Structure formats: C-alpha cells, structure tokens
Amino acid sequence: MGNFFQLNITRPWLTYTHWREKYGDLIYLRLLGLDFIVVNSEKVARELMDQRSAIYSNRPFIATNKLFGVDFSTVMLPYHGSDWKLHRKIFHHALRVESASRYHDIHVKRVRPLLKDLLDDPSHFEIHIQRFVASNVMAFTYGYDVAPRNDPMVADVKELVDILAKALSPERSAILSAFPILTRLPVWLPGPGSQRDAARARELAGQVLNVPFNLVKKNIAAGVAAHSMVSDCLAQIDEKDDRHKQEAAIKAAAATAFLAGFESSSSILHTFILAMILYPGVQAKGQAEIDSVIAATSRLPEFDDRPLLPYVDAILRELLRWIPVIPLGIPHATSKDDVYNGRFIPKGALVINNVWAMSRDESKHGADVEEFRPERHLAAESNSSPQPISADPIFGLGRRICPGRFTAEAVIWIAIVNILATFRIVKSKDIFGEEIDVKKEFTAGIAVQPVHFSCSFVSRSEEMASAL
Ligand code: HEM
C-alpha cells in the first residue's frame, strides 16, 4: 500500500503539495502494483506534457466510465486510438481561438438574463449561474436556446452530472482521481443503490448524446439550424471518409462539451461570488476600473472593452489560481518508458499534474498565496508579461489540453465583468439585521466548489436595474 495511508483522502492535493518540500517536484509512488508520478511544478509538467507529449498524452483506464454510460467522452479516450484524434479535430475546428470569438454574441446575449435573475431572485444565485453556463454551452454546441426555467435537456445533463458526482462521492472520486486502479477492486464496485444509479446514468447519457444532436439534424433538414459547433461540423463532413464514424464522433464530442464545461465553469463563477464577498476591496477596485471605462449606468460591458480592463483580467487570473477548480487536473498516462533527470518513469505510469501545488508556487506568484490578490498578475508587480489565460495549467497541458479553454474563458469573463458592473455583492443579513458570516470553505472531489453560502446582490444603479 506504500504511502496510501499518509494521504489526505478527500484532498490528496494537499498531501502532494506538502510532500513537495520533502520529495521535490517529481514524486514517484508505487501503490497496489501501479506506478504513480505526481508532478508538483509547472516547469517539470511542461517539460514532460508539452515537450515529451508523444509519451505523456494517454489516459488511464477508469472502469466506472462504461458502467455509467459516459465512455464516449473525449476526456478519457485513449491517445492512440483514431477516435480521440477525430474528436480533437472537431474541437479544433469549432473551438480554437479564432472560432471561439464567433460565439461572443451568444455570451453577451445570455448575460442580461443572468443579471435579471440575480436581481429578482438573489438567494438562488447558484442555480442562475448554472443556467447561464448551460445556456451558453447549449447555444454554441447545438444552437439550442434553453427555456427560461426547467429546460428538459439541461435537466438531463444536470441529473447525469449529479449522479456521477454522487456515485463518485468526494472521498471516492478523490481517491479515484489519485488512484484509478481502485475502480477495478471489488470494494469500489457500486452496491444495489449505485447499480440503479448506473442504469439511470446510462439512460440519461443516451439522451444527452442523442436528443440535442438529433434536433440539430432535424433543423438542418428543415433549413432552420442556427450556427453551432454541431451544425458547422456536420457541414464539414468528408464524404470520402466513413460518414457514420464522423457523425458518431461529432455527437460524442458535443455531449462531452456539455459534461466537461458545465460544472467547471459554474464552480469558477461560484468561487468568484465568494471571493468578491471575502475581498470587498478587490470588488470595489474592479468596479472603479469598469466605471472609468464605461460611464456608469450607460451600458453593460462587452468584449470590445476587455483590453481596457486589465484589473478585471487580473481578477479572472486570480480566480483560476486561488482555488484551482480541478486541483489535480485529469490524470495522464505514459505510453512508453522514459527517463527524466536521471529518474526512470515506466510505461503505463499514471501521471498526476498537481495544479494546486503549481498555484501555490511562491517563486511564480509571490508571497501570501492563500490570499485573493489580483495585483500579483499585473505587469507592474510581476516581473514578466503574463502568459495567456488559456495557457494556465488549470486547463491542463500538452496534447490533452482543454479544447474548450477559449470559450470557457470568454463565458466566465463576460459574467464577472457584468456582475461587477451591475451589483455590489455583500453578505446577507439575518432577521436581527446581523451580517451572516461567509467562510472560505470548499467541497472536495475531482472538481471543487464553494460550500453553499448566502449573499445579497445590491443594484449599483436604479437606472440599470430597471433597464434589465
Ligand atoms: C473553466 C472551465 C474549464 C476548465 C477549468 C477545464 C479544465 C480541463 C482540464 C484540466 C482538462 C484535462 C487536461 C489535461 O488532461 O491535461 C480538460 C479537458 C477537456 N475539456 Fe475542459 N475545462 C473547462 C471547460 C471546458 C469547456 C467549456 C469545454 C467544451 C466546450 C471543455 C472540454 C474539454 C474536453 C473535450 C477535454 C478533454 C480533452 C482531451 O482529453 O483530449 N472544457 N478540461
């Protein structure tokens, strides 16, 4: 079992980060007969994932994916198969940086309903944020306009994501993200309740795959399809090649986009709300910058304003760094033996990029890494010009880097700049008029998000509120 019992099971990234001081940037573990490599620094991660990507781009096998019907997902496809290459081609075509900007209008159009929901019903801000993210992903993926309330397709995805999160409880998913081999052991095989969940997940996965995809095909046939990733890719199908295989890949890549983009982007926006409450000075500074560029109340911010809003960009960078939403990334696996700095790394080793440790690297981020301090990213304070946000290790590295990163960045940016422009986010008050305390507390699991807290959204201008 080796180091197994020394681990903080629910938050293994903390143990790995602690071990960095003792064992360094590359930690080798042998557990349950398997080789694990934990990479604790961005420099080493780049040398392996980027510069030796031919070796470090495979994924480990995770048994529960098939059991729960999500083995179509791009995220876990083996590197050497033709399916993964086809999926990445589809994503590259639809979501590379130049393509992602074509969806800016979609994001701008959907931010106003978010602001209105926050104004009318602030206590359910988490639901509004999830709906905002879902409506963006459904629009750019399928050209589908989600219903203002209880959209059936969003409900399916949400139920599926919830079952997956429950089946992979925080403890279990944390262990599985660190030690996927455990999925092969009887102790981790689901019990009777989980078998029901698995059957329901398979049913939902079938719906998530087929229903929106078939709707796009129907709309194309009727000549009414909106521009989207799926309609674009179907139009580009190479008739000389296997049509069925290409359609299946488009369908699977599109469903992956929703599953991969929904929770991560929503969680980051929840963390944004929390950070703004805990750091009111940062909030005020962001608002002052926006007011200096867009005369207060005249209009809502848009993408063209972005170059003039460096502090808002710094808030976004700090959000990704402060609480990395997927602290251990998605595990990679080696496809042949390697030697790095004299250390042998065997074929089949599971490679974990400890993004948490990278986000706590004081040589890159300066001191007080536990604090939310956007200034650390501003040119005047940091010595070098910052890397693009899309290159942040939170989006992964090498050939498996997140293909949705440009779109995710755009969706999150437009939301935070508009929320800041429109509201002061403050602590709620109880019936005695006392402020309700808000703590920096997060759930554990493969992805982390703030534990539920309450807050108030105070409109910064009557005029803007009535315009919503
Ligand atoms: C803030 C939001 C997001 C974060 C933090 C995030 C993060 C990640 C990470 C860490 C990986 C694994 C990278 C690696 O293996 O090194 C990944 C993979 C992936 N992401 Fe994202 N992602 C986000 C949003 C999205 C969106 C919006 C989409 C789709 C539109 C998307 C689609 C994917 C896909 C398809 C993969 C699998 C790539 C592969 O295995 O080749 N993600 N993402």
Boltz pocket constraint, residues with backbone or C-beta under 6 A from the ligand:
constraints:
  - pocket:
      binder: B
      contacts: [[A, 74], [A, 75], [A, 76], [A, 77], [A, 88], [A, 91], [A, 95], [A, 253], [A, 256], [A, 257], [A, 258], [A, 260], [A, 261], [A, 262], [A, 264], [A, 265], [A, 268], [A, 325], [A, 326], [A, 329], [A, 330], [A, 331], [A, 332], [A, 393], [A, 394], [A, 395], [A, 396], [A, 397], [A, 398], [A, 399], [A, 400], [A, 401], [A, 402], [A, 403], [A, 404], [A, 405], [A, 407], [A, 408], [A, 409]]
      max_distance: 6.0
